[in-house]
Amino acid sequence: MKRQVIIAVVTALTLASSGCASLKGQGFVARYSQKQKLSDAVESLQKGNPYNAARLLKQICAEKGVPGITDEALFRLALLSIDTELDRNNIATTLKLLGRLQNEYPDSAWTAQAAPVADFLDEHTEKLQKAQELRRQVRSYKDLNLSLARENKELRQSIERLKDLDLELERKK
């Protein structure tokens, strides 16, 4: 890792010292930096750390766009922004990122992959929202069911205690 950074810095300095190539050197350093962040983000995803990956991808997307890197970062970040709850804000964020990808990188392979995802989300947003609401209702009904089961158990215990008390009263008479 350190060796790669040293090589990149030396290469950048060499390019920068050659007059007109100084702008290319800055582009090289920026591209290398973003490529490294993208690589780290993919590695984080593979290790099961989507939060770190999302953080790195957001950094890439916030910087000046680099074809081949930013487009992939936008696509991966869009997919990461879809959570299991499928609420409107997350879907809107995903659609915004996919729209940015389509607008800024129309010829990218990632744009081609993003199109069906965006179409699906556009077409099924209402269905996804209804499914989410149904999941909430199911959770609510499960909680209510547990509460009723507890109450039912308490009532049975109370009935048993009352029966025992009634039997004791009859024995005393």
C-alpha positions as CSV (number, residue, x, y, z in Angstrom):
1,M,0.0,0.0,0.0
2,K,2.7,2.5,1.0
3,R,4.7,1.5,-2.1
4,Q,1.8,2.2,-4.4
5,V,1.3,5.7,-2.8
6,I,5.0,6.5,-3.2
7,I,5.0,5.4,-6.8
8,A,1.9,7.5,-7.4
9,V,3.4,10.6,-5.8
10,V,6.7,10.2,-7.7
11,T,4.8,9.7,-11.0
12,A,2.7,12.8,-10.2
13,L,5.7,14.9,-9.4
14,T,7.4,13.8,-12.6
15,L,4.4,14.7,-14.6
16,A,4.0,18.0,-12.8
17,S,7.6,19.0,-13.4
18,S,7.2,18.6,-17.2
19,G,5.5,22.0,-17.8
20,C,2.2,21.5,-19.8
21,A,1.7,18.1,-18.3
22,S,1.1,19.6,-14.8
23,L,-2.7,19.5,-15.4
24,K,-2.5,15.9,-16.5
25,G,-0.5,15.2,-13.3
26,Q,-3.2,16.6,-11.1
27,G,-5.8,14.6,-13.0
28,F,-3.7,11.5,-12.5
29,V,-3.4,12.0,-8.8
30,A,-7.2,12.7,-8.5
31,R,-8.0,9.6,-10.6
32,Y,-5.6,7.5,-8.5
33,S,-7.1,8.8,-5.3
34,Q,-10.7,8.1,-6.4
35,K,-9.7,4.7,-7.8
36,Q,-8.2,3.8,-4.4
37,K,-11.3,4.9,-2.6
38,L,-13.5,2.9,-4.9
39,S,-11.2,-0.2,-4.4
40,D,-11.5,0.3,-0.6
41,A,-15.3,0.7,-0.8
42,V,-15.6,-2.6,-2.8
43,E,-13.4,-4.3,-0.3
44,S,-15.5,-3.0,2.5
45,L,-18.6,-4.4,0.8
46,Q,-16.9,-7.7,0.4
47,K,-16.1,-7.7,4.1
48,G,-19.7,-6.9,5.1
49,N,-19.2,-3.3,6.0
50,P,-21.7,-1.3,3.9
51,Y,-21.5,1.8,6.2
52,N,-17.8,2.3,5.4
53,A,-18.4,1.5,1.8
54,A,-21.2,4.1,1.6
55,R,-19.0,6.7,3.3
56,L,-16.2,6.2,0.7
57,L,-18.6,6.1,-2.2
58,K,-20.2,9.4,-1.0
59,Q,-16.7,11.0,-0.9
60,I,-16.1,9.9,-4.5
61,C,-19.4,11.2,-5.7
62,A,-18.8,14.5,-4.0
63,E,-15.5,15.1,-5.8
64,K,-15.0,16.0,-9.5
65,G,-16.4,13.2,-11.7
66,V,-14.0,10.7,-13.2
67,P,-15.5,8.5,-15.9
68,G,-15.0,4.8,-15.0
69,I,-14.9,5.6,-11.3
70,T,-17.6,8.0,-10.3
71,D,-20.2,6.3,-12.5
72,E,-19.5,3.0,-10.7
73,A,-19.5,4.8,-7.3
74,L,-22.9,6.4,-8.1
75,F,-24.4,3.0,-9.1
76,R,-23.1,1.2,-6.0
77,L,-24.1,4.0,-3.7
78,A,-27.6,4.0,-5.2
79,L,-27.9,0.3,-4.5
80,L,-26.7,0.8,-1.0
81,S,-29.2,3.5,-0.4
82,I,-32.1,1.1,-0.8
83,D,-32.8,-0.2,2.6
84,T,-35.1,-3.0,3.8
85,E,-37.7,-0.5,5.0
86,L,-38.1,0.9,1.4
87,D,-39.3,4.3,2.7
88,R,-40.0,7.2,0.3
89,N,-36.9,9.1,1.2
90,N,-34.5,6.2,0.5
91,I,-36.3,5.5,-2.8
92,A,-36.1,9.1,-3.7
93,T,-32.4,9.2,-2.9
94,T,-31.8,6.1,-5.0
95,L,-33.7,7.5,-7.9
96,K,-31.8,10.8,-7.6
97,L,-28.4,9.0,-7.7
98,L,-29.5,6.8,-10.6
99,G,-30.7,10.0,-12.5
100,R,-27.4,11.7,-11.9
101,L,-25.6,8.6,-13.2
102,Q,-27.8,8.6,-16.3
103,N,-27.3,12.4,-16.9
104,E,-23.6,12.6,-16.3
105,Y,-22.5,9.2,-17.7
106,P,-25.0,8.2,-20.4
107,D,-22.5,5.9,-22.2
108,S,-21.4,4.1,-19.1
109,A,-21.9,0.4,-18.6
110,W,-23.2,1.2,-15.1
111,T,-25.9,3.5,-16.6
112,A,-27.1,0.5,-18.7
113,Q,-27.4,-1.5,-15.4
114,A,-29.0,1.4,-13.6
115,A,-31.8,1.8,-16.1
116,P,-33.8,-1.3,-15.1
117,V,-33.4,-0.6,-11.4
118,A,-34.7,3.0,-11.9
119,D,-37.6,1.7,-14.0
120,F,-38.5,-0.9,-11.4
121,L,-38.4,1.6,-8.6
122,D,-40.5,4.1,-10.6
123,E,-43.1,1.6,-11.5
124,H,-43.3,-0.2,-8.2
125,T,-42.8,2.6,-5.6
126,E,-46.5,2.6,-4.7
127,K,-46.5,-1.2,-4.4
128,L,-43.3,-1.1,-2.3
129,Q,-44.9,1.5,0.0
130,K,-48.0,-0.7,0.5
131,A,-45.8,-3.7,1.2
132,Q,-44.0,-1.7,3.8
133,E,-47.2,-0.6,5.4
134,L,-48.4,-4.2,5.5
135,R,-45.2,-5.2,7.2
136,R,-45.8,-2.5,9.8
137,Q,-49.3,-3.8,10.3
138,V,-48.1,-7.4,10.7
139,R,-45.6,-6.3,13.3
140,S,-48.3,-4.4,15.1
141,Y,-50.6,-7.4,15.0
142,K,-47.8,-9.6,16.3
143,D,-47.2,-7.2,19.2
144,L,-51.0,-7.1,19.9
145,N,-51.2,-10.9,19.7
146,L,-48.4,-11.2,22.3
147,S,-50.1,-8.7,24.6
148,L,-53.4,-10.5,24.3
149,A,-51.7,-13.8,25.0
150,R,-50.2,-12.4,28.1
151,E,-53.5,-11.0,29.3
152,N,-55.2,-14.3,28.5
153,K,-52.6,-16.2,30.6
154,E,-53.1,-13.7,33.5
155,L,-56.9,-14.1,33.3
156,R,-56.5,-17.9,33.4
157,Q,-54.3,-17.7,36.4
158,S,-56.8,-15.3,38.1
159,I,-59.6,-17.8,37.4
160,E,-57.6,-20.6,38.9
161,R,-56.9,-18.6,42.0
162,L,-60.6,-17.7,42.3
163,K,-61.6,-21.3,41.9
164,D,-59.1,-22.2,44.7
165,L,-60.5,-19.5,46.9
166,D,-64.1,-20.6,46.2
167,L,-63.1,-24.2,47.1
168,E,-61.5,-23.0,50.4
169,L,-64.6,-21.0,51.2
170,E,-66.8,-24.0,50.7
171,R,-64.6,-26.2,52.9
172,K,-64.7,-23.6,55.7
173,K,-68.6,-23.5,55.6
